[in-house]
Each structure stands twice: as structure tokens, then as C-alpha cells.
Amino acid sequence: MSRVEIIGFPQSTYVRVVRMACEEKGIPYDLIPVRPHAPEAEAIHPLGKVPAMRHGDLTLCESKAIVSYLDRVFDGPKLIPEDPRRAAEVEQWVSLVNTAIDPVMVRQYLLAYVFPKSPDGKPDRAVIDAALPQMEKQAGILDRAVAGGHLVGDSFTLADINLMPLLFYVRQTPEGGPMVRAATQLEAYYNRHAQRPSFANTMPPPPPGK
């Protein structure tokens, strides 16, 4: 069987999601480190985003679609459970993180630090401060959700894989770090799953220019 190629820069949370899925399932892969809108990304994703994947003559984009394919095609632990109820709960949490939590914690808050758009090049405090109340609410939601050790059931699933890279970055920020650590169940959840080889083996380098 052809080797899997994952296309995208390693600092991307969603590229890391796909890489972690490969690590969890023991899938050999090659990382093609390109940024969004590079020719390799544009050739697969209609909007030039990453990650993208090539496996033989198949190309896919979007992390959820890629991991779903890998989970069905390759042996190893199931990242999306066979049980319909558990599978739906995984889908639910992937959707909640991707459509509600990521836009606030990463796209609004984190990127205001990493890629500030203010005239002086400093973090935009108005953007950051506007995100904090919603982040507090979301941290509380996650804190309650992971009280049992996982987002879904009693096994490490795509729902957890999809959240961990986001928490990795948020915990490094001035407000996000104390916020996560104050959510004691969420902090314990992060610390426990950060010990997984899939997490350690996909540790990203600092963002370009940092």
C-alpha cells in the first residue's frame, strides 16, 4: 500500500491532528511541510488550506475527512468508534471545537498574539480582551466535559486528538494559560494526554519568524 503523505506546516493545529491520528494508529507517513496556498496545498484543497493528504491516487482535504478515511482504511485503535452513539458523540465534539471553540481561542485570541495586525505590530489588546469572556465560558464547558478523562466514553478518540493541539497553544499564552490551569479537570486531562507518544512525536517547532 502507498505511503501516506500529509501536506501542511507542522505548527498548524489541524495538521497536527492528522499526524496524531497516524501516530495513534501506527500509520507510516511523510510530512510535506508547506504553508497554506502553496502550490501543493492549492492542488488539493479548493481554498488552498492545510492539511491535505495524498494516498496513492487519492487526495483529500480537511482534517476530519482525512482522519475518517485513515481510521477506516488502516488497522489500529478506532479513533471514531464503531458504536453509532459514540461515533455521533465524537462528531459532536469535533464540530463544537471546530466551529465554536477554535474560532475564539485560536483564530481570534491566539492569532492576535502570533500574527498581530495592529499598526505597531504589537498584540491587539482590543481583540484579545474581547475574546476572554467567551474563552472563560468555553474553558468551563470543556472542564465539565472531560471530567471522566475523555471527551467521549473511556477511550482516546478523534474528539480528544482534535482538542489537544489547541490546548497546547492556548496554555502558552498570558491569559489562556492561567485560564486552563484554573479549570482543574481540563488541566489534568491535558497533562495526562500530553504524555501520549502521539502528542510527543508531533511536537511542533516554533512558528516561523518566532
C-alpha positions as CSV (number, residue, x, y, z in Angstrom):
1,M,0.0,0.0,0.0
2,S,1.2,3.5,-0.8
3,R,2.7,5.6,1.9
4,V,0.5,8.4,3.3
5,E,1.6,12.0,2.6
6,I,0.4,14.7,4.9
7,I,0.7,18.2,3.4
8,G,0.9,21.2,5.6
9,F,3.1,23.1,8.0
10,P,3.8,21.4,11.4
11,Q,2.7,24.4,13.5
12,S,-0.9,24.0,12.3
13,T,-3.2,22.5,14.9
14,Y,-5.2,20.7,12.2
15,V,-2.0,19.3,10.6
16,R,-1.1,18.0,14.0
17,V,-4.5,16.4,14.4
18,V,-3.9,14.3,11.3
19,R,-0.3,13.5,12.3
20,M,-1.5,12.4,15.8
21,A,-4.1,10.2,14.2
22,C,-1.4,8.5,12.1
23,E,0.8,8.0,15.2
24,E,-2.1,6.6,17.3
25,K,-2.9,4.0,14.5
26,G,0.7,3.3,13.7
27,I,0.4,4.6,10.1
28,P,3.7,5.4,8.4
29,Y,3.5,8.9,6.8
30,D,5.6,11.6,5.2
31,L,5.1,15.2,6.2
32,I,5.3,17.6,3.3
33,P,5.8,21.0,5.2
34,V,4.1,23.7,3.2
35,R,2.1,26.7,4.2
36,P,-1.5,27.5,3.1
37,H,-1.8,28.5,-0.6
38,A,1.5,26.8,-1.5
39,P,1.1,25.0,-4.9
40,E,1.0,21.6,-3.1
41,A,-1.9,22.8,-1.0
42,E,-3.7,24.6,-3.8
43,A,-3.6,21.4,-5.9
44,I,-5.7,19.5,-3.4
45,H,-7.7,21.9,-1.2
46,P,-10.1,24.2,-3.2
47,L,-9.3,27.1,-0.8
48,G,-5.6,26.3,-0.5
49,K,-5.8,25.4,3.2
50,V,-3.9,22.7,5.1
51,P,-3.9,19.9,5.9
52,A,-4.2,17.9,2.7
53,M,-3.4,14.3,2.2
54,R,-2.3,12.1,-0.7
55,H,-2.5,8.3,-0.5
56,G,-1.8,6.6,-3.8
57,D,-4.2,8.2,-6.3
58,L,-6.5,9.6,-3.6
59,T,-6.2,13.2,-2.4
60,L,-8.3,14.6,0.4
61,C,-8.5,17.9,2.3
62,E,-10.0,18.8,5.7
63,S,-8.7,17.1,8.8
64,K,-12.0,15.4,9.8
65,A,-12.3,13.8,6.3
66,I,-8.7,12.7,6.3
67,V,-8.8,11.1,9.7
68,S,-12.2,9.4,8.9
69,Y,-10.6,7.9,5.9
70,L,-7.4,6.8,7.7
71,D,-9.5,5.3,10.5
72,R,-11.5,3.2,8.1
73,V,-8.6,2.0,5.8
74,F,-5.9,1.3,8.4
75,D,-5.6,-1.1,11.3
76,G,-5.0,0.1,14.8
77,P,-7.3,1.5,17.5
78,K,-10.5,3.0,16.3
79,L,-10.4,6.8,16.6
80,I,-14.1,7.1,15.6
81,P,-15.9,4.3,17.5
82,E,-18.0,1.7,15.6
83,D,-20.9,2.2,18.1
84,P,-23.3,4.7,16.4
85,R,-23.9,6.6,19.6
86,R,-20.3,7.0,20.5
87,A,-19.4,7.9,16.9
88,A,-22.1,10.6,16.9
89,E,-20.7,12.0,20.2
90,V,-17.2,12.2,18.6
91,E,-18.6,14.0,15.6
92,Q,-20.4,16.4,18.0
93,W,-17.3,17.3,19.9
94,V,-15.2,17.7,16.7
95,S,-17.9,20.0,15.4
96,L,-18.1,22.0,18.6
97,V,-14.3,22.6,18.8
98,N,-14.0,23.4,15.1
99,T,-17.0,25.7,14.7
100,A,-17.1,27.4,18.1
101,I,-14.0,26.9,20.3
102,D,-11.3,27.2,17.7
103,P,-12.7,30.4,16.1
104,V,-12.4,32.1,19.5
105,M,-9.4,30.5,21.2
106,V,-7.2,30.2,18.1
107,R,-8.4,32.4,15.2
108,Q,-9.4,35.4,17.4
109,Y,-7.3,35.2,20.5
110,L,-4.2,33.2,19.8
111,L,-3.5,34.7,16.4
112,A,-3.8,38.2,17.9
113,Y,-0.5,37.3,19.7
114,V,1.2,35.3,16.9
115,F,0.3,37.4,13.9
116,P,-0.8,40.8,15.3
117,K,-2.4,43.1,12.8
118,S,-2.1,46.3,14.8
119,P,-0.2,49.3,13.2
120,D,2.7,49.0,15.7
121,G,2.9,45.2,15.3
122,K,2.0,44.6,19.0
123,P,-0.8,42.3,20.1
124,D,-4.1,43.9,19.6
125,R,-5.5,44.2,23.2
126,A,-9.0,45.1,22.0
127,V,-9.2,41.8,20.0
128,I,-7.6,39.8,22.8
129,D,-9.8,41.3,25.6
130,A,-12.9,40.8,23.5
131,A,-12.2,37.1,23.3
132,L,-11.6,36.5,27.0
133,P,-15.2,36.3,28.4
134,Q,-16.1,33.7,25.7
135,M,-12.9,31.8,26.4
136,E,-13.8,31.6,30.1
137,K,-17.2,30.2,29.2
138,Q,-15.7,27.6,26.8
139,A,-13.0,26.6,29.3
140,G,-15.8,25.8,31.8
141,I,-17.6,23.8,29.2
142,L,-14.5,21.8,28.4
143,D,-13.7,21.4,32.1
144,R,-17.0,19.7,32.8
145,A,-16.9,17.7,29.5
146,V,-13.5,16.0,30.3
147,A,-14.4,15.1,33.9
148,G,-14.4,11.5,33.0
149,G,-11.0,11.6,31.5
150,H,-12.0,11.8,27.8
151,L,-14.4,13.8,25.8
152,V,-16.3,10.7,24.7
153,G,-16.5,7.4,26.5
154,D,-13.5,5.8,28.1
155,S,-11.1,5.8,25.2
156,F,-8.9,8.3,23.4
157,T,-10.8,9.3,20.2
158,L,-10.6,11.8,17.4
159,A,-12.5,14.2,19.8
160,D,-9.5,14.3,22.1
161,I,-7.0,14.4,19.3
162,N,-8.8,17.4,17.8
163,L,-8.7,19.3,21.1
164,M,-5.2,18.6,22.4
165,P,-3.2,20.7,19.8
166,L,-5.5,23.7,20.5
167,L,-4.9,23.4,24.3
168,F,-1.1,23.1,23.7
169,Y,-1.0,26.6,22.2
170,V,-3.6,28.3,24.5
171,R,-1.8,27.1,27.6
172,Q,1.3,29.1,26.4
173,T,-0.5,32.5,26.4
174,P,-0.6,35.1,29.2
175,E,-4.4,34.7,29.8
176,G,-5.1,31.3,28.3
177,G,-2.5,29.5,30.4
178,P,-3.9,30.6,33.8
179,M,-7.4,30.0,32.5
180,V,-6.8,26.4,31.5
181,R,-4.8,25.7,34.7
182,A,-7.7,27.1,36.8
183,A,-10.0,24.6,35.1
184,T,-8.5,21.7,37.2
185,Q,-10.2,18.9,35.4
186,L,-9.2,20.3,32.0
187,E,-5.6,20.8,33.2
188,A,-5.4,17.2,34.5
189,Y,-6.9,16.0,31.2
190,Y,-4.3,17.9,29.2
191,N,-1.4,16.8,31.4
192,R,-2.4,13.1,31.2
193,H,-2.9,13.0,27.4
194,A,0.2,15.1,26.7
195,Q,2.2,12.1,27.8
196,R,0.9,10.1,24.9
197,P,3.6,9.2,22.3
198,S,1.4,10.6,19.5
199,F,1.5,14.0,21.2
200,A,5.2,14.0,21.9
201,N,6.1,12.7,18.5
202,T,4.2,15.6,16.8
203,M,5.5,18.5,18.9
204,P,5.6,21.5,16.5
205,P,8.6,23.8,16.2
206,P,8.1,27.5,17.0
207,P,6.0,29.4,14.4
208,P,8.1,30.8,11.5
209,G,9.8,34.1,12.5
210,K,9.4,33.5,16.2
